[in-house]
């Protein structure tokens, strides 16, 4: 029943909410307190942990989506790879433990979900999970402060008035496992309209990324989504981006191409992620999109 429900959600929406996930209420409480404490610091304290083009792990408040600045602050934590090293606010003794605990739990949920999707796509879980033995997944803490010029929830995809928390985009990786507080803001696009995902207390929102769309040869969709800003209330969320090793190359699965030709050429994750990060970090160039790898038929 779960496999069928996930298959339908992935085909129709690319988004779903999970409630019986095994993450404890204490884990959510600790993470929420950690986010509140970190972002409540003064700007100077947060800037001491600022990320750079060389090290993407840390604090940042000038991120772009589609080359437009978002209305948010972030703190990213990922694996230690070369010059990429997590930065921690040492004066917050419980912060690191709270963040690392949720990181591990979100990774567990992501692996479980991907195992089900693999079978739905006609292959064994290890075929997909093997790409994550040395994964590059990262956890992001999001803070959306009140915005005096917030766009309306029914604003068009590119608002003519007001700011968005995050502009419309799809996630580049395989899956995103998101914890959000009780303040609505996340929206998903379907059939040309934007739909607000109403928060379910301590549920996890899962959405598909570009990699699963490629593996499925468009059976599953990496849906466009965005975040609406709020004029009076803050919002906090924590997405875990489940990403493979940088060396991973991916293409439509053979089991997904039995009735139609492959719709994408092979993509290298390391190169794709670098180009997407360049577009997010600053105006280093046009943000790379999955459509650029589609095979014309």
C-alpha positions as CSV (number, residue, x, y, z in Angstrom):
1,X,0.0,0.0,0.0
2,X,2.8,2.4,0.9
3,X,4.6,1.6,-2.4
4,X,1.5,2.3,-4.4
5,X,0.8,5.5,-2.6
6,X,4.4,6.8,-3.1
7,X,4.2,5.9,-6.8
8,X,1.0,7.9,-7.2
9,X,2.4,10.9,-5.3
10,X,5.6,10.8,-7.3
11,X,3.8,10.7,-10.6
12,X,1.2,13.3,-9.8
13,X,3.0,15.8,-7.5
14,X,6.7,14.9,-6.8
15,X,5.9,15.8,-3.1
16,X,4.4,14.0,-0.2
17,X,4.4,14.1,3.6
18,X,5.6,11.2,5.9
19,X,4.2,10.9,9.4
20,X,5.3,7.4,10.7
21,X,9.0,8.1,10.1
22,X,10.5,7.2,13.5
23,X,12.1,10.5,14.2
24,X,11.4,11.5,17.8
25,X,9.6,14.6,19.0
26,X,12.7,15.4,21.1
27,X,14.9,15.4,17.9
28,X,12.5,18.0,16.4
29,X,12.4,20.1,19.6
30,X,16.2,20.1,19.9
31,X,16.6,21.1,16.2
32,X,14.1,23.9,16.5
33,X,15.8,25.3,19.5
34,X,19.1,25.2,17.8
35,X,17.8,27.0,14.7
36,X,16.2,29.7,16.9
37,X,19.3,30.3,18.9
38,X,21.7,30.4,15.9
39,X,19.7,32.8,13.8
40,X,18.9,35.0,16.8
41,X,22.6,35.9,17.1
42,X,23.8,39.3,15.9
43,X,25.1,39.6,12.3
44,X,28.7,39.7,13.3
45,X,28.6,36.4,15.1
46,X,26.9,34.7,12.2
47,X,29.3,36.2,9.6
48,X,32.2,34.6,11.4
49,X,30.9,31.3,10.1
50,X,30.2,32.6,6.6
51,X,30.6,30.1,3.8
52,X,32.8,30.8,0.7
53,X,33.0,29.7,-2.9
54,X,35.7,27.2,-1.8
55,X,33.9,26.0,1.4
56,X,30.1,25.7,0.9
57,X,29.4,24.8,4.6
58,X,28.4,27.6,6.9
59,X,26.3,30.7,7.1
60,X,25.0,32.8,4.2
61,X,22.4,35.5,3.7
62,X,22.7,36.5,0.0
63,X,21.8,33.4,-1.9
64,X,20.2,33.6,-5.3
65,X,17.6,31.5,-7.1
66,X,17.3,32.0,-10.8
67,X,19.8,34.8,-10.3
68,X,17.4,36.7,-8.0
69,X,18.2,37.2,-4.3
70,X,16.1,35.2,-1.8
71,X,14.6,36.6,1.4
72,X,16.3,34.1,3.8
73,X,19.3,33.3,5.8
74,X,20.9,29.8,5.7
75,X,23.4,27.6,7.6
76,X,24.6,24.6,5.7
77,X,26.3,21.4,7.1
78,X,27.8,18.7,4.9
79,X,30.6,16.2,4.8
80,X,34.3,17.0,5.1
81,X,35.7,16.7,1.6
82,X,39.0,18.5,0.8
83,X,38.5,22.2,1.5
84,X,34.9,21.6,2.4
85,X,34.7,21.6,6.2
86,X,31.7,22.1,8.5
87,X,31.9,25.2,10.7
88,X,30.3,25.1,14.1
89,X,29.3,27.8,16.6
90,X,31.5,26.5,19.4
91,X,29.8,28.7,22.0
92,X,26.5,26.8,21.5
93,X,27.3,23.6,23.2
94,X,24.2,21.6,22.1
95,X,23.9,23.0,18.6
96,X,26.2,20.5,16.9
97,X,24.6,17.5,18.6
98,X,21.1,18.6,17.6
99,X,22.0,19.2,14.0
100,X,24.0,16.0,13.6
101,X,21.2,13.9,15.1
102,X,18.7,15.3,12.7
103,X,21.2,14.8,9.8
104,X,21.5,11.1,10.6
105,X,17.7,10.7,11.0
106,X,16.9,12.5,7.7
107,X,19.5,10.3,5.9
108,X,17.9,7.2,7.3
109,X,14.5,8.3,6.0
110,X,15.9,9.3,2.6
111,X,17.5,5.8,2.1
112,X,14.2,4.1,3.1
113,X,12.2,6.2,0.6
114,X,14.7,5.7,-2.2
115,X,14.6,1.9,-1.6
116,X,10.8,1.9,-2.2
117,X,11.1,4.1,-5.3
118,X,13.8,1.8,-6.7
119,X,11.5,-1.1,-6.6
120,X,8.7,1.0,-8.1
121,X,11.0,1.7,-11.0
122,X,11.7,-1.9,-11.6
123,X,15.2,-2.2,-10.0
124,X,16.8,-3.3,-6.8
125,X,17.5,-0.7,-4.1
126,X,21.3,-1.3,-4.2
127,X,21.4,-0.1,-7.8
128,X,20.4,3.4,-6.7
129,X,21.8,3.4,-3.1
130,X,25.3,2.4,-4.4
131,X,25.7,6.0,-5.6
132,X,25.5,7.2,-2.0
133,X,28.3,5.2,-0.4
134,X,30.4,8.4,-0.3
135,X,27.5,10.8,-0.6
136,X,27.7,14.6,-0.7
137,X,24.3,15.2,1.1
138,X,23.9,18.3,3.2
139,X,21.5,19.7,5.8
140,X,20.4,23.3,5.5
141,X,18.9,25.4,8.3
142,X,16.6,28.1,6.8
143,X,15.4,31.2,8.5
144,X,12.9,33.4,6.8
145,X,12.6,36.7,8.6
146,X,9.4,38.9,8.4
147,X,9.4,40.6,5.0
148,X,7.9,44.1,4.7
149,X,7.3,43.6,1.0
150,X,6.2,39.9,0.8
151,X,4.6,38.6,-2.4
152,X,1.1,37.2,-2.2
153,X,0.6,33.4,-1.9
154,X,-1.4,33.6,-5.2
155,X,1.3,35.6,-7.0
156,X,2.4,34.4,-10.4
157,X,5.5,32.2,-10.7
158,X,7.6,35.3,-11.1
159,X,5.9,37.9,-8.9
160,X,5.3,41.4,-10.4
161,X,5.2,42.8,-6.8
162,X,6.8,41.7,-3.6
163,X,9.6,39.3,-2.6
164,X,9.7,35.5,-2.3
165,X,11.4,33.6,0.5
166,X,12.8,31.4,-2.3
167,X,12.0,31.6,-6.0
168,X,10.7,28.7,-8.1
169,X,13.1,25.9,-8.6
170,X,13.5,22.1,-8.6
171,X,16.1,20.5,-6.3
172,X,19.2,19.2,-8.1
173,X,19.8,16.0,-6.1
174,X,17.9,12.8,-5.6
175,X,15.5,13.5,-2.7
176,X,14.9,16.3,-0.1
177,X,13.7,15.4,3.4
178,X,12.3,18.6,5.0
179,X,11.3,19.5,8.5
180,X,9.3,22.7,8.6
181,X,7.7,24.5,11.5
182,X,4.0,25.2,11.8
183,X,4.1,28.4,9.7
184,X,2.9,27.8,6.1
185,X,5.1,29.0,3.3
186,X,6.2,26.1,1.1
187,X,4.3,25.9,-2.3
188,X,4.4,23.3,-5.1
189,X,3.4,23.9,-8.7
190,X,1.0,21.6,-10.4
191,X,-1.0,22.2,-13.7
192,X,0.0,25.8,-13.8
193,X,-1.1,26.7,-10.3
194,X,0.7,27.1,-7.0
195,X,-0.5,25.0,-4.0
196,X,0.5,25.7,-0.4
197,X,1.7,22.6,1.5
198,X,-0.1,22.9,4.9
199,X,2.3,21.9,7.7
200,X,1.5,18.7,9.6
201,X,3.0,18.9,13.1
202,X,6.3,17.0,13.1
203,X,5.7,15.4,9.7
204,X,8.5,15.3,7.1
205,X,7.9,16.6,3.6
206,X,9.7,14.7,0.9
207,X,10.2,15.9,-2.6
208,X,11.9,14.4,-5.6
209,X,15.0,16.0,-7.1
210,X,16.3,16.1,-10.7
211,X,18.3,12.8,-10.3
212,X,15.1,10.8,-9.6
213,X,13.4,12.4,-12.5
214,X,16.3,11.3,-14.8
215,X,16.4,7.8,-13.4
216,X,12.7,7.4,-13.9
217,X,12.9,8.8,-17.5
218,X,10.2,11.4,-16.5
219,X,7.8,8.8,-14.9
220,X,8.4,10.8,-11.7
221,X,8.7,14.6,-11.6
222,X,11.0,16.9,-9.7
223,X,8.3,19.4,-9.1
224,X,8.9,23.2,-9.1
225,X,8.5,24.7,-5.6
226,X,9.0,28.0,-3.9
227,X,8.6,29.6,-0.5
228,X,6.3,32.5,0.2
229,X,7.6,35.2,2.6
230,X,5.5,36.4,5.5
231,X,5.1,40.1,6.3
232,X,4.7,39.6,10.1
233,X,5.9,36.1,11.2
234,X,9.3,34.3,10.9
235,X,9.5,30.8,9.5
236,X,12.1,28.1,10.1
237,X,12.8,24.9,8.1
238,X,15.5,22.3,7.7
239,X,15.8,20.5,4.4
240,X,18.2,17.5,4.0
241,X,19.4,17.2,0.4
242,X,20.2,13.6,-0.3
243,X,23.0,13.8,-2.9
244,X,25.3,11.1,-4.4
245,X,29.1,11.2,-4.6
246,X,30.6,13.8,-6.9
247,X,31.9,11.0,-9.1
248,X,28.4,9.6,-9.8
249,X,27.1,9.8,-13.3
250,X,23.4,9.1,-13.9
251,X,21.1,8.5,-16.8
252,X,17.6,6.9,-17.3
253,X,17.4,3.4,-15.8
254,X,17.1,0.6,-18.3
255,X,14.0,-0.6,-16.5
256,X,12.4,2.9,-17.1
257,X,13.2,2.8,-20.8
258,X,11.4,-0.4,-21.9
259,X,8.5,1.5,-23.6
260,X,10.2,4.7,-24.6
261,X,13.6,5.9,-25.5
262,X,15.9,7.6,-22.9
263,X,15.0,11.3,-22.6
264,X,18.2,12.5,-21.0
265,X,21.9,12.1,-21.7
266,X,24.3,11.0,-19.0
267,X,25.0,13.7,-16.3
268,X,27.9,13.9,-13.9
269,X,26.8,15.0,-10.5
270,X,30.0,16.8,-9.5
271,X,29.9,19.0,-12.6
272,X,26.1,19.6,-12.4
273,X,26.3,20.5,-8.7
274,X,29.2,22.9,-9.3
275,X,27.3,24.8,-11.9
276,X,24.2,24.9,-9.8
277,X,26.2,26.2,-6.8
278,X,27.8,28.9,-8.9
279,X,24.4,30.2,-9.8
280,X,23.1,30.1,-6.2
281,X,26.2,31.6,-4.6
282,X,26.6,34.6,-6.9
283,X,26.1,35.7,-10.5
284,X,28.9,33.5,-11.8
285,X,26.8,32.5,-14.7
286,X,23.4,31.1,-15.7
287,X,22.1,28.5,-13.2
288,X,22.3,25.1,-14.9
289,X,18.9,23.4,-15.5
290,X,18.0,19.8,-16.1
291,X,16.3,20.8,-19.4
292,X,19.8,21.5,-20.8
293,X,20.5,17.7,-20.7
294,X,17.2,16.6,-22.3
295,X,17.5,14.6,-25.6
296,X,15.5,16.1,-28.4
297,X,13.2,13.6,-30.0
